[in-house]
Amino acid sequence: MPTIRLGVPSDHPHMRPIEEAADSLFHAAGVELGQTGAGPADDAPYAEGLRAGRVLIAEDDAGEPVGFLYLESLDDHPHIEELAVHPRAQRQGLGAALLRACYALCRDRGAGVLSLSTFSHLPWNAPFYAREGFEVVPEAAWTPGMLALRAREARLGLRLAERVLMIRSL
């Protein structure tokens, strides 16, 4: 049975390889992830996230990390910056399990909402999150933090027309 747990600094070397393997599915679907992929430009944010208790790790039955969820802050609420599951461990419910653990973690820390930015047209992105209770935030309701996030995504070379901002009550 796979395990979801809070990340620790020793998980750091596993995160980038998981992200890169998961990103291969985007490339196979013809989606350009921009200059640095969908995640942080370097590993420093991951290391800080691990130290700050903002990373959840999914382990396989052998105890090997096969997925992670990395949180940042946006407008004073938690924001999913990255959710990645290695392709060999996908379609086993690990993404949903990481989300459920994230909901509990965020509620325990006093958060009322959780946000993310994702691709609108890929079945493992916006449709997946919609099934998990996330709703698209209309552009007229974007906060200053959401506007800054969109500007950062544009600088990274992501196609903004293919992206949506989503939010879920906790």
C-alpha positions, 0 to 999 in steps of 0.5 A: 500500500503506497504511503503519503507522508510529509517530506523531509530534507533527504527526499530532495534528490528524488524530487527533480527526477520525479518531476522530469519523468512526469513532465515527459507525459506533457511532451508526449501530448505536445504541450510545451512546458516553457523554459524550466518545466512547470516547477521551480527553475532550480531545486532551491525552492524544493529544499526550502519547501521540505524544510518548511513542511510544504512538501508531501511525498508519495512512497511506493510499497518499497518505500521509494518516493514516486510522487510529491506535492509542493506547496507555496503561498499565494495571497496568504493561502496555500497554493499547489505549485507542483503535483508530480507522480512518476509515470511508473506509479500513475493511475494508482490513485497517488495524485488523489491521495496526495491531494487528500493529504494536502487538504488535511495538512492545509486545514490543520494549518488553518487554511480555508482555500487551496489554489493551483494553476494548471492546463485546461485541456489535459485530462490529468490536469484541470478535469482531474482537479475539477473532479476533486472539487476545484473550480476555475477562477474567472479572470475578473476575480483574479487577485494580485497574487494570481495576476503575478502568477500569470505573469511569471507563467508567461515569462516561463514561456507557458501558453496562457491560453491553455492554462486556468487558475483553480481554487477549492474550499477546504 
